[in-house]
Amino acid sequence: MNGAAHPHRPHLTLHALLRDLNIDPARVAVAVNDDFYPGAQAPDRPLEEDDVIEIVRIIGGG
């Protein structure tokens, strides 16, 4: 995840991972392998041990 190894648990889903990391899906964008989603629209898909996950925090500015 984000270039670092993260332990995989059986039956882990994308939404559960975000919850475990205390990440609000509405404030991030997520990529799983080559699929990109605004975090709030990310499907609650099961994660596989070899999935590559990138989580990018959205920062507003002016």
The first five atom37 places (N, CA, C, CB, O) and aatype in JSON, in Angstrom:
{
  "aatype": [12, 2, 7, 0, 0, 8, 14, 8, 1, 14, 8, 10, 16, 10, 8, 0, 10, 10, 1, 3, 10, 2, 9, 3, 14, 0, 1, 19, 0, 19, 0, 19, 2, 3, 3, 13, 18, 14, 7, 0, 5, 0, 14, 3, 1, 14, 10, 6, 6, 3, 3, 19, 9, 6, 9, 19, 1, 9, 9, 7, 7, 7],
  "atom_mask": [
    [1, 1, 1, 1, 1],
    [1, 1, 1, 1, 1],
    [1, 1, 1, 0, 1],
    [1, 1, 1, 1, 1],
    [1, 1, 1, 1, 1],
    [1, 1, 1, 1, 1],
    [1, 1, 1, 1, 1],
    [1, 1, 1, 1, 1],
    [1, 1, 1, 1, 1],
    [1, 1, 1, 1, 1],
    [1, 1, 1, 1, 1],
    [1, 1, 1, 1, 1],
    [1, 1, 1, 1, 1],
    [1, 1, 1, 1, 1],
    [1, 1, 1, 1, 1],
    [1, 1, 1, 1, 1],
    [1, 1, 1, 1, 1],
    [1, 1, 1, 1, 1],
    [1, 1, 1, 1, 1],
    [1, 1, 1, 1, 1],
    [1, 1, 1, 1, 1],
    [1, 1, 1, 1, 1],
    [1, 1, 1, 1, 1],
    [1, 1, 1, 1, 1],
    [1, 1, 1, 1, 1],
    [1, 1, 1, 1, 1],
    [1, 1, 1, 1, 1],
    [1, 1, 1, 1, 1],
    [1, 1, 1, 1, 1],
    [1, 1, 1, 1, 1],
    [1, 1, 1, 1, 1],
    [1, 1, 1, 1, 1],
    [1, 1, 1, 1, 1],
    [1, 1, 1, 1, 1],
    [1, 1, 1, 1, 1],
    [1, 1, 1, 1, 1],
    [1, 1, 1, 1, 1],
    [1, 1, 1, 1, 1],
    [1, 1, 1, 0, 1],
    [1, 1, 1, 1, 1],
    [1, 1, 1, 1, 1],
    [1, 1, 1, 1, 1],
    [1, 1, 1, 1, 1],
    [1, 1, 1, 1, 1],
    [1, 1, 1, 1, 1],
    [1, 1, 1, 1, 1],
    [1, 1, 1, 1, 1],
    [1, 1, 1, 1, 1],
    [1, 1, 1, 1, 1],
    [1, 1, 1, 1, 1],
    [1, 1, 1, 1, 1],
    [1, 1, 1, 1, 1],
    [1, 1, 1, 1, 1],
    [1, 1, 1, 1, 1],
    [1, 1, 1, 1, 1],
    [1, 1, 1, 1, 1],
    [1, 1, 1, 1, 1],
    [1, 1, 1, 1, 1],
    [1, 1, 1, 1, 1],
    [1, 1, 1, 0, 1],
    [1, 1, 1, 0, 1],
    [1, 1, 1, 0, 1]
  ],
  "atom_positions": [
    [[0.85, -1.17, 0.0], [0.0, 0.0, 0.0], [0.9, 1.23, 0.0], [-0.97, 0.0, 1.22], [1.79, 1.36, 0.84]],
    [[0.65, 2.14, -0.95], [1.46, 3.34, -1.11], [2.95, 3.02, -1.14], [1.17, 4.33, 0.0], [3.76, 3.74, -0.57]],
    [[3.28, 1.93, -1.82], [4.68, 1.55, -2.0], [5.27, 0.73, -0.87], [0.0, 0.0, 0.0], [6.43, 0.32, -0.97]],
    [[4.54, 0.49, 0.19], [5.04, -0.29, 1.32], [4.18, -1.54, 1.51], [5.06, 0.56, 2.63], [2.99, -1.55, 1.18]],
    [[4.8, -2.58, 2.02], [4.05, -3.81, 2.29], [3.06, -3.57, 3.43], [5.0, -4.98, 2.64], [3.38, -2.87, 4.4]],
    [[1.89, -4.14, 3.32], [0.87, -4.05, 4.36], [0.33, -5.46, 4.57], [-0.29, -3.04, 3.98], [0.04, -6.15, 3.59]],
    [[0.19, -5.91, 5.82], [-0.29, -7.27, 6.03], [-1.67, -7.51, 5.43], [-0.32, -7.59, 7.51], [-2.57, -6.67, 5.54]],
    [[-1.82, -8.63, 4.8], [-3.11, -9.0, 4.2], [-3.87, -9.9, 5.16], [-2.91, -9.71, 2.82], [-3.3, -10.81, 5.76]],
    [[-5.16, -9.63, 5.3], [-6.04, -10.49, 6.09], [-7.05, -11.12, 5.15], [-6.77, -9.69, 7.23], [-7.53, -10.47, 4.22]],
    [[-7.38, -12.38, 5.38], [-8.44, -12.99, 4.57], [-9.74, -12.19, 4.71], [-8.66, -14.46, 4.99], [-10.07, -11.7, 5.79]],
    [[-10.46, -12.07, 3.63], [-11.76, -11.39, 3.57], [-11.66, -9.88, 3.79], [-12.69, -11.98, 4.61], [-12.68, -9.24, 4.03]],
    [[-10.47, -9.29, 3.7], [-10.32, -7.84, 3.83], [-10.91, -7.17, 2.59], [-8.83, -7.44, 4.01], [-10.65, -7.59, 1.47]],
    [[-11.7, -6.12, 2.8], [-12.27, -5.36, 1.68], [-11.66, -3.97, 1.67], [-13.82, -5.28, 1.79], [-11.02, -3.54, 2.63]],
    [[-11.86, -3.28, 0.58], [-11.32, -1.93, 0.45], [-11.9, -1.01, 1.52], [-11.61, -1.37, -0.94], [-11.16, -0.25, 2.15]],
    [[-13.2, -1.06, 1.74], [-13.83, -0.19, 2.76], [-13.3, -0.53, 4.16], [-15.37, -0.33, 2.73], [-13.08, 0.37, 4.96]],
    [[-13.11, -1.82, 4.45], [-12.58, -2.22, 5.76], [-11.16, -1.71, 5.94], [-12.62, -3.75, 5.92], [-10.79, -1.28, 7.03]],
    [[-10.35, -1.75, 4.88], [-8.99, -1.23, 4.97], [-9.0, 0.25, 5.29], [-8.23, -1.48, 3.65], [-8.26, 0.71, 6.16]],
    [[-9.84, 1.03, 4.59], [-9.92, 2.46, 4.86], [-10.37, 2.71, 6.3], [-10.89, 3.15, 3.88], [-9.82, 3.59, 6.97]],
    [[-11.34, 1.95, 6.79], [-11.78, 2.08, 8.19], [-10.65, 1.75, 9.15], [-12.98, 1.16, 8.46], [-10.43, 2.47, 10.13]],
    [[-9.92, 0.66, 8.88], [-8.8, 0.26, 9.74], [-7.75, 1.35, 9.83], [-8.17, -1.03, 9.21], [-7.11, 1.52, 10.87]],
    [[-7.58, 2.09, 8.74], [-6.57, 3.16, 8.7], [-7.14, 4.51, 9.14], [-6.0, 3.28, 7.3], [-6.45, 5.53, 9.08]],
    [[-8.4, 4.52, 9.59], [-9.08, 5.76, 10.0], [-9.06, 6.81, 8.89], [-8.42, 6.34, 11.25], [-8.79, 7.98, 9.13]],
    [[-9.36, 6.36, 7.69], [-9.38, 7.26, 6.52], [-10.81, 7.46, 6.08], [-8.52, 6.68, 5.36], [-11.54, 6.49, 5.83]],
    [[-11.22, 8.71, 5.98], [-12.55, 9.07, 5.48], [-12.54, 8.95, 3.96], [-12.95, 10.53, 5.93], [-11.81, 9.69, 3.3]],
    [[-13.31, 8.03, 3.38], [-13.3, 7.84, 1.93], [-13.61, 9.11, 1.14], [-14.29, 6.77, 1.56], [-13.15, 9.26, 0.01]],
    [[-14.37, 10.02, 1.72], [-14.72, 11.25, 1.0], [-13.52, 12.18, 0.83], [-15.83, 11.98, 1.74], [-13.59, 13.13, 0.05]],
    [[-12.42, 11.92, 1.54], [-11.26, 12.82, 1.5], [-10.05, 12.23, 0.79], [-10.87, 13.2, 2.9], [-8.95, 12.77, 0.89]],
    [[-10.27, 11.12, 0.06], [-9.16, 10.48, -0.63], [-9.57, 10.03, -2.03], [-8.64, 9.29, 0.18], [-10.75, 9.97, -2.37]],
    [[-8.57, 9.71, -2.83], [-8.75, 8.98, -4.07], [-8.01, 7.66, -3.88], [-8.22, 9.79, -5.35], [-6.99, 7.61, -3.2]],
    [[-8.53, 6.6, -4.49], [-7.97, 5.27, -4.27], [-7.72, 4.6, -5.61], [-8.92, 4.41, -3.39], [-8.54, 4.68, -6.53]],
    [[-6.57, 3.94, -5.72], [-6.28, 3.1, -6.88], [-6.01, 1.69, -6.38], [-5.07, 3.65, -7.7], [-5.24, 1.49, -5.44]],
    [[-6.66, 0.72, -7.01], [-6.4, -0.69, -6.75], [-5.95, -1.27, -8.07], [-7.66, -1.45, -6.14], [-6.74, -1.38, -9.02]],
    [[-4.68, -1.65, -8.12], [-4.06, -2.1, -9.37], [-4.21, -0.96, -10.39], [-4.72, -3.43, -9.9], [-3.66, 0.11, -10.16]],
    [[-4.92, -1.15, -11.48], [-5.06, -0.09, -12.48], [-6.43, 0.57, -12.46], [-4.79, -0.64, -13.86], [-6.78, 1.29, -13.4]],
    [[-7.22, 0.33, -11.41], [-8.56, 0.92, -11.3], [-8.52, 2.09, -10.33], [-9.59, -0.14, -10.85], [-8.12, 1.93, -9.18]],
    [[-8.94, 3.27, -10.8], [-8.9, 4.49, -9.99], [-10.3, 4.94, -9.63], [-8.15, 5.61, -10.73], [-11.21, 4.89, -10.46]],
    [[-10.48, 5.38, -8.37], [-11.8, 5.82, -7.89], [-11.66, 7.03, -7.0], [-12.5, 4.67, -7.13], [-10.72, 7.11, -6.21]],
    [[-12.59, 8.0, -7.11], [-12.72, 8.95, -6.0], [-13.11, 8.09, -4.79], [-13.81, 10.11, -6.31], [-13.97, 7.23, -4.91]],
    [[-12.49, 8.31, -3.65], [-12.68, 7.44, -2.5], [-14.12, 7.16, -2.13], [0.0, 0.0, 0.0], [-14.46, 6.03, -1.79]],
    [[-14.97, 8.17, -2.19], [-16.38, 7.99, -1.81], [-17.1, 7.09, -2.8], [-17.09, 9.35, -1.71], [-18.17, 6.56, -2.48]],
    [[-16.54, 6.9, -4.0], [-17.18, 6.05, -5.0], [-16.47, 4.71, -5.17], [-17.21, 6.77, -6.34], [-16.84, 3.91, -6.04]],
    [[-15.48, 4.45, -4.34], [-14.74, 3.19, -4.44], [-15.65, 2.03, -4.06], [-13.47, 3.21, -3.54], [-16.35, 2.1, -3.05]],
    [[-15.65, 0.98, -4.85], [-16.49, -0.17, -4.51], [-15.93, -0.91, -3.29], [-16.6, -1.14, -5.72], [-14.72, -0.86, -3.04]],
    [[-16.78, -1.57, -2.56], [-16.32, -2.35, -1.41], [-15.92, -3.73, -1.9], [-17.41, -2.44, -0.3], [-16.59, -4.72, -1.63]],
    [[-14.83, -3.76, -2.62], [-14.37, -4.98, -3.25], [-13.42, -5.73, -2.34], [-13.7, -4.68, -4.57], [-12.71, -5.12, -1.53]],
    [[-13.38, -7.06, -2.45], [-12.41, -7.82, -1.68], [-11.0, -7.52, -2.19], [-12.71, -9.35, -1.77], [-10.8, -7.28, -3.38]],
    [[-10.05, -7.52, -1.28], [-8.66, -7.27, -1.66], [-7.9, -8.59, -1.67], [-8.0, -6.26, -0.69], [-8.08, -9.44, -0.8]],
    [[-7.05, -8.73, -2.67], [-6.22, -9.93, -2.8], [-4.82, -9.62, -2.29], [-6.18, -10.42, -4.28], [-4.41, -8.46, -2.24]],
    [[-4.08, -10.65, -1.93], [-2.76, -10.47, -1.34], [-1.81, -9.71, -2.26], [-2.16, -11.81, -1.0], [-0.96, -8.97, -1.77]],
    [[-1.94, -9.87, -3.57], [-1.01, -9.22, -4.49], [-1.54, -7.91, -5.08], [-0.68, -10.16, -5.61], [-0.92, -7.36, -5.99]],
    [[-2.67, -7.39, -4.57], [-3.19, -6.1, -5.05], [-2.22, -4.97, -4.7], [-4.58, -5.82, -4.45], [-1.6, -4.96, -3.64]],
    [[-2.12, -4.01, -5.63], [-1.32, -2.81, -5.39], [-2.32, -1.69, -5.12], [-0.38, -2.46, -6.63], [-3.16, -1.37, -5.96]],
    [[-2.21, -1.1, -3.92], [-3.18, -0.09, -3.48], [-2.47, 1.23, -3.25], [-3.91, -0.54, -2.2], [-1.44, 1.29, -2.57]],
    [[-3.02, 2.29, -3.81], [-2.51, 3.64, -3.59], [-3.66, 4.47, -3.03], [-1.94, 4.27, -4.91], [-4.76, 4.45, -3.57]],
    [[-3.4, 5.19, -1.96], [-4.39, 6.07, -1.34], [-3.8, 7.47, -1.32], [-4.78, 5.59, 0.11], [-2.74, 7.7, -0.74]],
    [[-4.5, 8.4, -1.95], [-4.01, 9.78, -2.05], [-5.01, 10.69, -1.35], [-3.81, 10.21, -3.54], [-6.19, 10.71, -1.68]],
    [[-4.51, 11.45, -0.39], [-5.38, 12.41, 0.32], [-5.62, 13.62, -0.57], [-4.74, 12.84, 1.68], [-4.71, 14.14, -1.22]],
    [[-6.86, 14.07, -0.57], [-7.24, 15.24, -1.35], [-7.08, 16.47, -0.44], [-8.71, 15.12, -1.91], [-7.65, 16.54, 0.65]],
    [[-6.29, 17.43, -0.92], [-6.04, 18.65, -0.15], [-6.53, 19.83, -0.96], [-4.53, 18.8, 0.21], [-6.09, 20.05, -2.09]],
    [[-7.43, 20.59, -0.38], [-7.94, 21.79, -1.06], [-7.07, 22.99, -0.72], [0.0, 0.0, 0.0], [-6.41, 23.02, 0.32]],
    [[-7.06, 23.93, -1.56], [-6.28, 25.14, -1.33], [-6.85, 26.28, -2.14], [0.0, 0.0, 0.0], [-7.77, 26.11, -2.93]],
    [[-6.28, 27.41, -1.93], [-6.79, 28.55, -2.66], [-5.76, 29.49, -3.1], [0.0, 0.0, 0.0], [-6.06, 30.5, -3.73]]
  ]
}
